[in-house]
Amino acid sequence: MSRPNRPLSIGFLSLFAILLQVSLVTASLFSPSIRERAADTSDGATTNYAAWVWGENNSQFIFATQFNSDTGDIYFHLSAPTASSWVAIGTGEGMGGSLMFIVYASSNGKNATLSPRLSTDEVEPSYSSSIQCSLVTSEGYTNGIINDTYVVNAHCTKVLDLPGQKIDLTRTDAPFIFAIGPGSPQDINSNSVEAGIRRHVTYGDFTMDLTKATVTSGGAVPTSSNFTMTNAVQGDITGDRDWTGAFHALMMCGAFVIIFPAGVLVLRIMEKVMWHGYVQGFAGLVAILGVGVGIYLGRMYNHSKNVNSAHQIIGLVVVLFVIVQWMLGFFHHRSYARNKRPTLMGKIHRYAGPLILLVGIMNGFLGFDFSNANRLNIPYAIIVVIVLAAVGTMLFLKRRRKRKQMVAIEMGGLGPQPYQGARGGASYSEVGGDQARQPFSSNYDDRSRSDIGLSGPPSRDPPAYGEVPTQPRQMV
């Protein structure tokens, strides 16, 4: 056997190496860099991204993102459990000036609505049409409510050009915030990007290394079957609760459904005029405080900060009339105590009271609708019906008993009926049958009295404010 020609083999190998080097150089001139290829959207996969993950197993809140420094675009994946009515991610250390991405259920309860908003302060953020976002629906991406989870894959353009934005792609600890709303998806269910949201129940912050989540060309939404914390650090988490709404409802409904009706019973059943004034004054004070809380609460939300809804206007007018009503009652009582004569103030006070009370009660239904809590109208209606029925029944029984007493007095009485004066005067004993009613003991010689012939003892009830007090006839 002849031996191979070694110089010829070495020549072929050298030629192959030269061709390989030429091909690599050519590829580098006409192809994206390795970093850019990693961010190419052709296959939907990315390696240059940051991912924040909070929670465990099927209850994870995930935000994974990538930025394009040349175009100012952001690509992100956001998913969270639907146990809350809404979830949100925002830029910066606080709500003031934050760019926020809020997600909630759509009207059909199957899709997810993405609402990009800007926040100016610790209040409900407002939708901004200057933020152009769209859902990524290409192969490999799914959006909507999937297995009780909000899932959104989105691309927003030129977010780095927004005024006041707080995104610094050179920071390794760029701040972000997150928030979770109360309730369930059914609390909103809207396709509108301007749907109102209630105050969060949980919020917190985290940081991301945006130097590792930035590309200079292309861009894609990060994808993974199991995201883990990547280039991100968890910060503080705070539980929150919006008590102002509950306090406002409790004070206003309590004043008009419970305390004001109790004041009516104090006057009509117990016949305590002064205590009636005290109870109604306390109810008015509660209502005024409730309006103050409502004004503070209204400034937190976009739909209420302008004070132009029917509920707000009616509430302010009713409380104003409550103040006027109490003053009418107070000055009428002072005048009546001096002159024993009815006044126009008393007549207005008597008939305006029930009307103000009913309008205040009805405004409660408008309030629950206005706050997107109309599910509470049913229990509220049940309480209202029970209270009004109880008050009406007691007033009816009191009036019927009073009429029976008046009939008994006019007919001469049916047995001993002790009488206590309207202002705590002396007691009288009424004897029925054919015997005349005597103010004191039966052996008292009334022939020497100069007031024989006076009418019997007055009614046990004090005269109403609108009535002329009964006067004894002239002595003879």
Secondary structure, 3 states (H helix, E strand, C coil): CCCCCHHHHHHHHHHHHHHHHHHHHHHHHHCCCHHHHHCCCCCCCCCCCEEEEECCHHHCEEEEEEEECCCCEEEEEEEEECCCCEEEEEECCCCCCCEEEEEEECCCCCCEEEEEEECCCCCCCEECCCCEEEECCCCCCCCEECCCEEEEEEEEECHHHCCCCCCCCCCCCEEEEEEECCCCHHHCCCCCCCCCCCCCCEEEEEEECHHHCEECCCCCCCCCCCCCCECEEEEEEEECCCHHHHHHHHHHHHHHHHHHHHHHHHHHCCCCHHHHHHHHHHHHHHHHHHHHHHHHHHCCCCCCCCCCCHHHHHHHHHHHHHHHHHHHHHHHHHHHHHHCCCCHHHHHHHHHHHHHHHHHHHHHHHHHHHCCCHHHHHHHHHHHHHHHHHHHHHHHHHHHHHHHHHHHHHCCCCCCCCEECCCCCCEEECCCCCCCCECCCCCCCHHHCCCCCCCCCCCCCCCCCCCCCCCCCCCC
